[in-house]
Amino acid sequence: MTQVRGCPVSHTEYGEDSELYHHYALLDAEREAARFHYNDTRPRGFYMLQRYEDVLEGFQKHAVWTTHARSALNPGSAIALLPQDLNGQDHVKLRRVLNPFFSPAAVKRMEELAHTRCVELVEEVLPKGECDFVAEFAIRYPTDLFLALLGLPVSDGEFFLPWSETLFAGFFGGDPRETEEARRKILDYFDTAVNERRAAPRDPKEDMVSRLIEARIDGEPISQEDILTICMTLMLAGLDTTRSALGYMFTHLATHEEDRRRIIAEPEVVPAAVEEFIRLYPLVFQAGREVQEPEDFHGLELEKGDVVWLGIAQANRDPRKYPDPDRFVIGRKGVNQNLAFGAGPHRCLGMHLARLELAVVLREWHRRIPDYRIRPGTVLTERGGQLTMPSLPLEWTV
Ligand code: HEM
């Protein structure tokens, strides 16, 4: 077998659409075949870390493995993201400004809105007896909450959503001209919103945009361009992920009646169920890092400039960490140590919000639509790159 620096070479393509769960099958097989792989499917090949302990250690090496390559699959992305693109003290300083808006206490304040919007959306689809869960519910819900977080009218979701969809598709091979046009429209939209806030500031403790305008980092204000990048990053990081998590959760629940019954009968287990769903179905299945200094990582010789793949999904489904990893076990030992949200200083800024959103949906949907099934004859698929289900047709009796 061909080797690069002692690693077996993998030609597995992780960016392509496939039938549902195919990526997990590939990832699990590669983790069990060898501790490390060198994947040669990209112009900058990457070294794959796949076991839980290795991936965790990789996230903790942030001082020397930086986000100059945010994704091993797309290390040279032209789209700037903040705070992701920062490292070291610059990153810490910006996270200090943003963290208060995403703390558990701040997120708790969003619970009422999350609840109200969820109920409205469920009640909209309920009388129809069917819906495409992804298009009609799972993406609309986080989009509305995202707009509310930024203090923008929820009704803007109608035109905002198609732009964000086009922009997101651009990360995974969409038309570059359309991507750029969508990016421009979104930035213009945020630009207007930020300028309105400059003219009429709100309470910076409650309003994130006002706080970003008012904040000083080393005595300097955050530039308009950076504020717009932060808004766009939150959009890119928060909408597709939440939609995807909901798709996998509801596919599971539609096909595992016992688990669905338990969530309905014991709503108090919902937070633990959310955590186990996040472990079992990680949709951001890898993060990338760029090596800044040569080193020997447990026998893997790395050089400056190498791209490393931190295999989030492989870690979460590693039997060395989670015995019988394919099973959904509410209350599983060590579930809170799963790496679906990453680890270390770049750990997901929105994780408490995501958990809240998912828990609210589990409770409120099942209160109103406890029994549902996937439309018979449906072939479910998933997008590669960063997993999401393009469609999930559900039906129920009304
Ligand atoms: C189930 C939902 C979500 C999952 C699985 C997820 C996953 C992740 C992962 C794995 C990272 C770390 C990437 C790395 O280390 O390179 C991350 C970072 C991030 N996430 Fe999330 N995320 C979710 C929801 C959200 C939401 C709702 C928001 C905001 C509204 C958000 C905002 C961010 C931001 C800003 C970062 C960058 C943090 C930094 O670099 O300091 N995410 N997310």
Boltz pocket constraint, residues with backbone or C-beta under 6 A from the ligand:
constraints:
  - pocket:
      binder: B
      contacts: [[A, 67], [A, 70], [A, 82], [A, 83], [A, 84], [A, 85], [A, 86], [A, 95], [A, 233], [A, 234], [A, 235], [A, 237], [A, 238], [A, 239], [A, 241], [A, 242], [A, 245], [A, 283], [A, 284], [A, 287], [A, 288], [A, 312], [A, 339], [A, 340], [A, 341], [A, 342], [A, 343], [A, 345], [A, 346], [A, 347], [A, 348], [A, 349], [A, 350], [A, 351], [A, 353], [A, 354]]
      max_distance: 6.0
